[in-house]
Amino acid sequence: MDEYSRIIIEEYCMSHPKTKKADFLWELVHMSYDVACEPASWQLMQLSQLISREKNPELREALEDLDEFMNGY
């Protein structure tokens, strides 16, 4: 996963600390640092839903990068 994408997602999480979206993304980003971690299918589905609803193009691109990484592409 591109480090720039992680930074964008982490910045979003730090600027929106009390949202469920930020909590979820923070968990996935931290999982992405551990190669042995595999997300649950519900996490991948929820990430896909977040991507489809995201209006910020920069954050959407970062989420797509995270999704590709988590799916092993």
Residue frames as qw, qx, qy, qz and C-alpha x, y, z in Angstrom:
[[0.000, 0.890, 0.455, 0.000, 0.00, 0.00, 0.00],
 [0.368, 0.589, -0.028, 0.719, 1.26, 3.45, -0.87],
 [0.388, -0.295, -0.505, 0.712, 2.43, 5.35, 2.22],
 [0.093, -0.092, -0.101, -0.986, 0.82, 8.51, 0.86],
 [0.532, -0.375, -0.565, -0.507, -2.58, 6.79, 1.01],
 [0.579, -0.389, -0.625, 0.350, -1.99, 5.79, 4.62],
 [0.226, -0.117, -0.231, 0.939, -1.12, 9.39, 5.48],
 [0.299, -0.237, -0.318, -0.868, -4.31, 10.72, 3.86],
 [0.633, -0.422, -0.608, -0.228, -6.46, 8.22, 5.74],
 [0.543, -0.309, -0.517, 0.585, -4.65, 8.85, 9.03],
 [0.052, 0.042, -0.056, 0.996, -5.09, 12.62, 8.59],
 [0.480, -0.363, -0.451, -0.659, -8.82, 12.08, 8.01],
 [0.668, -0.398, -0.620, 0.104, -9.03, 9.95, 11.16],
 [0.414, -0.208, -0.383, 0.799, -7.21, 12.54, 13.26],
 [0.110, -0.085, -0.073, -0.988, -9.42, 15.37, 12.00],
 [0.673, -0.252, -0.282, -0.636, -12.64, 13.35, 12.64],
 [0.120, 0.297, -0.882, 0.345, -11.75, 11.50, 15.86],
 [0.398, 0.052, 0.679, -0.614, -15.24, 10.87, 17.18],
 [0.707, 0.290, -0.195, -0.615, -16.81, 9.24, 14.11],
 [0.885, -0.039, 0.456, -0.086, -17.47, 5.56, 13.46],
 [0.752, 0.650, -0.061, 0.090, -15.95, 5.96, 10.01],
 [0.129, 0.805, -0.521, 0.254, -12.67, 7.21, 11.47],
 [0.632, -0.421, 0.609, -0.227, -12.58, 4.40, 14.05],
 [0.917, 0.258, 0.301, -0.043, -13.15, 1.82, 11.32],
 [0.617, 0.743, -0.188, 0.179, -10.54, 3.30, 8.97],
 [0.181, -0.773, 0.562, -0.232, -8.00, 3.68, 11.77],
 [0.796, -0.220, 0.551, -0.121, -8.33, -0.02, 12.53],
 [0.868, 0.456, 0.179, 0.080, -7.89, -0.99, 8.87],
 [0.341, 0.850, -0.345, 0.204, -4.87, 1.25, 8.39],
 [0.382, -0.635, 0.640, -0.201, -3.20, -0.27, 11.43],
 [0.891, 0.057, 0.446, -0.059, -4.01, -3.74, 10.12],
 [0.713, 0.696, -0.060, 0.063, -2.32, -2.80, 6.85],
 [0.010, -0.811, 0.569, -0.134, 1.02, -2.41, 8.66],
 [0.541, -0.294, 0.779, -0.120, 0.92, -6.11, 9.64],
 [0.373, 0.310, -0.705, -0.518, 1.34, -8.34, 6.60],
 [0.096, -0.058, -0.989, 0.094, -0.05, -11.33, 8.50],
 [0.314, 0.350, 0.541, -0.697, -3.39, -9.63, 9.27],
 [0.022, -0.258, -0.761, -0.595, -6.34, -10.41, 7.07],
 [0.361, -0.011, 0.193, -0.912, -9.51, -8.34, 7.28],
 [0.395, 0.290, 0.835, -0.251, -12.85, -10.03, 7.80],
 [0.201, 0.394, 0.704, 0.556, -15.24, -10.16, 4.88],
 [0.086, -0.864, -0.491, 0.070, -17.58, -7.70, 6.63],
 [0.314, -0.694, 0.095, 0.641, -14.70, -5.21, 6.90],
 [0.284, -0.045, 0.617, 0.732, -13.99, -5.47, 3.17],
 [0.058, 0.635, 0.707, 0.307, -17.67, -5.01, 2.40],
 [0.203, -0.876, -0.302, 0.318, -17.93, -1.97, 4.66],
 [0.339, -0.476, 0.320, 0.746, -14.80, -0.47, 3.07],
 [0.223, 0.262, 0.709, 0.616, -16.32, -0.96, -0.36],
 [0.061, -0.811, -0.578, -0.068, -19.46, 0.88, 0.77],
 [0.302, -0.773, -0.047, 0.557, -17.38, 3.75, 2.16],
 [0.337, -0.166, 0.518, 0.769, -15.55, 4.07, -1.15],
 [0.127, 0.503, 0.712, 0.473, -18.79, 4.27, -3.11],
 [0.175, -0.881, -0.440, 0.023, -20.12, 7.04, -0.85],
 [0.499, -0.492, 0.008, 0.713, -16.90, 9.08, -0.51],
 [0.341, 0.910, 0.236, 0.007, -17.14, 12.53, -2.09],
 [0.185, -0.861, 0.395, 0.261, -13.54, 13.67, -1.47],
 [0.829, 0.502, -0.241, -0.051, -11.56, 12.43, -4.52],
 [0.209, 0.632, -0.684, 0.299, -8.23, 12.34, -2.67],
 [0.502, -0.272, 0.692, -0.442, -9.65, 10.30, 0.22],
 [0.896, 0.263, 0.131, -0.332, -11.56, 8.07, -2.23],
 [0.653, 0.584, -0.480, 0.053, -8.32, 7.27, -4.07],
 [0.055, -0.499, 0.764, -0.405, -6.59, 6.47, -0.76],
 [0.715, -0.063, 0.514, -0.470, -9.49, 4.21, 0.26],
 [0.875, 0.419, -0.131, -0.205, -9.31, 2.43, -3.11],
 [0.383, 0.590, -0.676, 0.220, -5.59, 1.87, -2.54],
 [0.374, -0.319, 0.722, -0.487, -6.36, 0.44, 0.92],
 [0.857, 0.166, 0.241, -0.425, -9.06, -1.78, -0.58],
 [0.752, 0.522, -0.400, -0.049, -6.68, -3.15, -3.22],
 [0.122, 0.529, -0.758, 0.362, -4.06, -3.81, -0.58],
 [0.547, -0.180, 0.623, -0.529, -6.50, -5.55, 1.76],
 [0.891, 0.285, 0.127, -0.331, -7.83, -7.71, -1.07],
 [0.704, -0.315, 0.553, 0.316, -4.30, -8.77, -2.00],
 [0.679, 0.703, 0.196, 0.080, -4.19, -7.30, -5.51]]
